[in-house]
Amino acid sequence: MPRTANTQHATRNTKQIASLLLTWFAKNARDRPWRRTRDPYGIWVSEIMLQQTQVKTVMPYWDRWMRELPTIASLAKASPAKIHKLWEGLGYYTRVRNLQKAAQFIEQSHRGKFPEKFDDVLALSGIGRYTAGAICSIAFNQPTPILDGNVIRVLTRVFGIKENPRGKSANPHLWNLAEQLVIHASRFTFHAHPCSHLNQSLMELGALICTPREPKCLVCPISKHCFAFQNNRVSGFPNLEKRAAPMMICSGPMQLWNLPIRGDPHQSNFAPIRKTRGGTIASGRRNAIESTSSAINREIILERAKG
């Protein structure tokens, strides 16, 4: 990806930015129970629970989980009924099933010890690049980058990334910037856990200061290095393309009642179908409203292709 002048300038300041973030985090980090431990198991559980779930909701669940299932071995051996009961109310139950599956794999393949190598962590069920990076940096103080919504917002504003952060060129560049910051932090000898705290500082800054609306730029520790703030363009970053508005597709009063619902309810392409007196209405994302005949023909073709 070609770098703009502002990105090149800000990249040269990554060492100073990392230092400022560590200093800020040391004074402003919120107290969280999983921040009081270096146990990779507890950190892993917290990261999985925090996916798609607010921190205030997760806290009592995490405390109860760690009391009931304090080790990898206890999770691996627990009954499905018990883990589902402990998870009840958090939703997205695939997460808890993957937790137990991964715990059983750790028991079998790693002698019950949580792996320390990034690739081994990434290979566990239910763990992607962000979660693996978070666990390795927070639990083991490794210079592994993270990139979530909060971090994307911070980095696009600071470094002036104008492209869509989900795009093929901007996303790898953001990962690279996140890596530069955590690598610089790893070289600071004055800090006990620089990689852990650097990554957490990025998330914390995005949650408390560099918010989507009404960011508190005047108290931001890195505002003097921020392209968006210095150019009065904070509201323009990140450049997230607007998603297509939900459209209503009516199939009319024909025999489409028993067509199966396509897609995974946990995926964005899932289109729940509901019945009305006149036919079937599917709420999905389309570029345009389909005609009745077009919708019927599309469904028939798809069903034939499956058969």
C-alpha positions as CSV (number, residue, x, y, z in Angstrom):
1,M,0.0,0.0,0.0
2,P,1.5,3.4,-0.9
3,R,2.1,5.5,2.1
4,T,1.0,9.2,2.2
5,A,3.3,11.8,3.7
6,N,1.2,12.0,6.9
7,T,1.5,8.2,7.4
8,Q,5.3,8.3,6.8
9,H,5.6,11.1,9.3
10,A,3.4,9.4,12.0
11,T,5.2,6.0,11.4
12,R,8.5,7.7,12.4
13,N,6.9,8.6,15.7
14,T,5.7,5.1,16.7
15,K,8.3,4.8,19.4
16,Q,7.2,8.0,21.1
17,I,3.5,7.1,20.6
18,A,4.1,3.7,22.3
19,S,5.8,5.4,25.2
20,L,3.0,7.9,25.7
21,L,0.4,5.2,25.6
22,L,2.2,3.1,28.2
23,T,2.4,6.1,30.5
24,W,-1.2,7.0,30.0
25,F,-2.4,3.4,30.6
26,A,-0.5,3.1,33.8
27,K,-2.5,6.0,35.2
28,N,-5.9,5.4,33.6
29,A,-6.4,1.7,33.2
30,R,-9.8,0.6,34.5
31,D,-9.8,-2.2,37.1
32,R,-10.9,-5.5,35.5
33,P,-10.7,-8.9,37.2
34,W,-8.8,-10.5,34.3
35,R,-6.3,-7.7,34.5
36,R,-5.2,-8.9,37.9
37,T,-3.9,-12.2,36.5
38,R,-1.3,-13.5,34.1
39,D,-3.0,-16.9,33.9
40,P,-3.4,-17.5,30.2
41,Y,-6.5,-19.6,30.9
42,G,-8.3,-16.8,32.7
43,I,-7.3,-14.3,30.0
44,W,-8.4,-16.7,27.3
45,V,-11.8,-17.1,28.9
46,S,-12.2,-13.3,29.2
47,E,-11.3,-12.7,25.6
48,I,-13.8,-15.2,24.4
49,M,-16.6,-13.9,26.6
50,L,-15.8,-10.3,25.5
51,Q,-16.5,-11.2,21.9
52,Q,-19.8,-9.5,21.0
53,T,-20.5,-8.8,24.6
54,Q,-20.1,-5.7,26.8
55,V,-17.6,-5.6,29.6
56,K,-20.1,-4.9,32.3
57,T,-22.1,-7.9,31.3
58,V,-19.0,-10.2,31.2
59,M,-17.6,-9.4,34.6
60,P,-20.0,-11.4,36.8
61,Y,-19.9,-14.3,34.3
62,W,-16.1,-14.4,34.3
63,D,-16.0,-14.4,38.1
64,R,-18.5,-17.2,38.3
65,W,-16.8,-19.2,35.5
66,M,-13.4,-19.0,37.2
67,R,-14.9,-20.1,40.5
68,E,-16.6,-23.1,39.0
69,L,-14.0,-24.1,36.4
70,P,-10.7,-22.6,37.6
71,T,-8.4,-24.7,35.3
72,I,-8.1,-26.0,31.8
73,A,-8.5,-29.5,33.1
74,S,-11.8,-28.7,34.9
75,L,-13.2,-27.2,31.7
76,A,-12.1,-30.1,29.6
77,K,-13.9,-32.6,31.9
78,A,-17.0,-30.5,32.6
79,S,-20.4,-31.7,31.4
80,P,-22.0,-29.9,28.4
81,A,-24.9,-29.1,30.7
82,K,-22.6,-27.3,33.2
83,I,-20.7,-25.2,30.7
84,H,-23.9,-24.1,29.0
85,K,-25.5,-23.2,32.3
86,L,-22.5,-21.1,33.2
87,W,-22.7,-19.4,29.8
88,E,-26.4,-19.0,29.9
89,G,-27.3,-15.4,29.0
90,L,-24.1,-14.6,27.1
91,G,-25.4,-15.9,23.8
92,Y,-23.4,-17.1,20.8
93,Y,-23.1,-20.6,22.3
94,T,-20.6,-21.7,19.7
95,R,-18.1,-19.8,21.7
96,V,-18.5,-22.0,24.8
97,R,-18.5,-25.2,22.8
98,N,-15.2,-24.1,21.1
99,L,-13.8,-23.2,24.6
100,Q,-14.3,-26.8,25.8
101,K,-13.1,-28.3,22.5
102,A,-9.9,-26.3,22.8
103,A,-9.5,-27.2,26.4
104,Q,-9.7,-30.9,25.6
105,F,-7.2,-30.4,22.8
106,I,-4.8,-28.7,25.2
107,E,-5.2,-31.6,27.6
108,Q,-4.4,-34.1,24.9
109,S,-1.8,-32.3,22.8
110,H,-0.1,-29.9,25.2
111,R,-0.2,-31.9,28.4
112,G,-2.8,-29.6,29.9
113,K,-0.5,-26.5,29.6
114,F,-1.8,-23.5,27.6
115,P,0.5,-23.1,24.6
116,E,2.8,-20.1,24.5
117,K,3.6,-20.0,20.8
118,F,1.4,-17.7,18.7
119,D,0.8,-20.3,16.0
120,D,-0.2,-22.9,18.6
121,V,-2.7,-20.5,20.2
122,L,-4.1,-19.6,16.8
123,A,-4.7,-23.2,16.0
124,L,-7.1,-23.6,18.9
125,S,-10.8,-23.8,18.2
126,G,-12.6,-20.5,18.2
127,I,-9.4,-18.4,18.2
128,G,-8.6,-15.9,15.4
129,R,-5.7,-13.6,14.9
130,Y,-6.9,-10.9,17.2
131,T,-7.6,-13.2,20.1
132,A,-4.3,-15.1,19.7
133,G,-2.5,-11.8,19.7
134,A,-4.3,-10.6,22.8
135,I,-3.6,-13.8,24.7
136,C,0.1,-14.0,23.8
137,S,0.7,-10.3,24.5
138,I,-1.3,-10.1,27.7
139,A,-0.5,-13.4,29.3
140,F,3.1,-13.9,27.9
141,N,4.1,-10.3,27.1
142,Q,4.9,-11.2,23.5
143,P,5.0,-8.5,20.8
144,T,2.0,-9.8,19.0
145,P,-0.3,-7.1,17.5
146,I,-4.1,-6.8,17.9
147,L,-6.7,-5.2,15.8
148,D,-10.3,-4.8,16.9
149,G,-12.8,-2.0,16.4
150,N,-11.3,0.3,19.1
151,V,-7.8,-0.2,17.8
152,I,-8.8,0.4,14.2
153,R,-10.5,3.7,15.1
154,V,-7.3,4.8,17.0
155,L,-4.9,3.9,14.3
156,T,-6.9,5.2,11.3
157,R,-7.2,8.6,13.1
158,V,-3.6,8.8,14.3
159,F,-2.0,7.7,11.1
160,G,-4.5,9.2,8.7
161,I,-5.5,6.0,7.0
162,K,-8.1,7.2,4.5
163,E,-9.0,3.9,2.9
164,N,-11.7,1.5,4.3
165,P,-9.9,-0.3,7.2
166,R,-11.5,-3.6,6.1
167,G,-10.1,-3.2,2.6
168,K,-7.4,-5.5,1.1
169,S,-4.7,-2.7,1.2
170,A,-5.6,-0.8,4.4
171,N,-6.2,-3.8,6.7
172,P,-2.7,-5.3,6.3
173,H,-1.2,-1.9,6.8
174,L,-3.1,-1.4,10.0
175,W,-1.8,-4.8,11.3
176,N,1.7,-3.6,10.4
177,L,1.2,-0.4,12.3
178,A,-0.1,-2.2,15.4
179,E,2.9,-4.5,15.2
180,Q,5.3,-1.6,15.0
181,L,3.8,-0.1,18.2
182,V,4.0,-3.3,20.2
183,I,7.5,-4.1,19.0
184,H,8.7,-0.7,20.1
185,A,7.0,-1.2,23.4
186,S,8.8,-4.6,23.9
187,R,12.1,-2.7,23.9
188,F,11.2,-0.5,26.8
189,T,13.2,-1.9,29.8
190,F,11.5,0.5,32.3
191,H,8.2,-1.3,32.1
192,A,7.4,-4.8,33.5
193,H,4.8,-5.8,30.9
194,P,5.2,-3.4,28.0
195,C,3.6,-5.6,25.3
196,S,0.6,-6.5,27.4
197,H,0.0,-2.9,28.4
198,L,0.6,-1.4,25.0
199,N,-2.1,-3.5,23.4
200,Q,-4.5,-2.9,26.3
201,S,-3.8,0.8,26.1
202,L,-4.9,0.9,22.5
203,M,-8.1,-0.8,23.3
204,E,-8.6,1.4,26.4
205,L,-7.9,4.6,24.5
206,G,-10.5,3.6,21.9
207,A,-13.1,2.8,24.6
208,L,-12.5,5.9,26.8
209,I,-11.0,8.7,24.7
210,C,-11.0,8.0,21.0
211,T,-14.7,7.1,20.9
212,P,-16.8,6.9,17.7
213,R,-18.8,10.0,18.7
214,E,-17.6,13.0,20.6
215,P,-14.0,11.8,21.2
216,K,-12.1,13.5,24.0
217,C,-9.2,14.7,21.9
218,L,-8.1,17.5,24.2
219,V,-7.2,14.9,26.9
220,C,-5.8,12.3,24.5
221,P,-2.1,11.5,25.3
222,I,-1.2,11.2,21.6
223,S,-3.2,14.0,20.1
224,K,-0.1,15.9,19.0
225,H,0.8,12.9,16.8
226,C,-2.8,12.4,15.5
227,F,-3.3,13.3,11.9
228,A,-7.1,13.5,12.2
229,F,-7.0,15.8,15.2
230,Q,-4.2,18.0,13.8
231,N,-6.2,18.4,10.6
232,N,-9.6,18.8,12.2
233,R,-10.9,15.7,10.5
234,V,-11.6,13.3,13.4
235,S,-15.2,12.6,12.3
236,G,-13.9,11.4,9.0
237,F,-12.1,8.4,10.4
238,P,-12.3,5.5,10.2
239,N,-13.7,5.5,6.6
240,L,-16.2,2.7,7.0
241,E,-18.3,2.2,3.9
242,K,-22.0,2.3,4.6
243,R,-23.7,-1.0,4.5
244,A,-26.6,-1.5,2.2
245,A,-29.9,-0.7,3.9
246,P,-32.1,-3.7,4.6
247,M,-34.6,-4.4,1.8
248,M,-37.8,-6.3,1.9
249,I,-38.2,-9.1,-0.6
250,C,-41.8,-10.3,-1.2
251,S,-42.3,-13.7,-2.8
252,G,-46.1,-13.5,-3.1
253,P,-48.7,-16.1,-2.1
254,M,-47.0,-19.0,-3.8
255,Q,-45.6,-22.3,-2.5
256,L,-42.3,-21.0,-1.0
257,W,-43.4,-21.6,2.5
258,N,-41.2,-24.6,3.1
259,L,-38.0,-23.3,1.6
260,P,-35.2,-23.6,4.1
261,I,-33.6,-20.5,5.6
262,R,-30.2,-20.1,4.0
263,G,-27.2,-18.9,5.9
264,D,-25.8,-19.1,9.4
265,P,-27.7,-17.0,12.0
266,H,-24.3,-15.9,13.3
267,Q,-23.2,-14.5,9.9
268,S,-24.2,-11.2,8.3
269,N,-25.7,-12.9,5.3
270,F,-28.4,-14.6,7.3
271,A,-31.9,-13.5,6.2
272,P,-34.7,-14.6,8.5
273,I,-37.9,-15.4,6.7
274,R,-41.3,-14.6,8.2
275,K,-44.7,-15.5,6.8
276,T,-47.6,-13.2,6.1
277,R,-51.1,-13.8,4.8
278,G,-49.9,-12.8,1.3
279,G,-46.7,-14.9,1.2
280,T,-43.2,-14.9,2.5
281,I,-41.2,-11.8,3.4
282,A,-37.4,-12.2,3.7
283,S,-35.5,-9.4,5.4
284,G,-32.0,-9.3,3.7
285,R,-29.5,-7.0,2.2
286,R,-30.0,-6.4,-1.5
287,N,-28.8,-3.7,-4.0
288,A,-32.4,-3.3,-5.2
289,I,-35.9,-4.6,-4.5
290,E,-36.5,-7.8,-6.5
291,S,-39.7,-8.4,-8.3
292,T,-41.9,-11.2,-7.2
293,S,-41.1,-13.3,-10.3
294,S,-37.4,-12.7,-9.9
295,A,-37.4,-13.7,-6.2
296,I,-39.3,-16.9,-7.0
297,N,-37.0,-17.8,-9.9
298,R,-33.9,-17.2,-7.8
299,E,-35.2,-19.4,-5.0
300,I,-36.1,-22.2,-7.4
301,I,-32.7,-22.1,-9.1
302,L,-30.9,-22.2,-5.7
303,E,-33.0,-25.2,-4.5
304,R,-32.4,-27.1,-7.8
305,A,-28.6,-26.4,-7.5
306,K,-28.7,-27.9,-4.0
307,G,-30.6,-31.0,-5.1
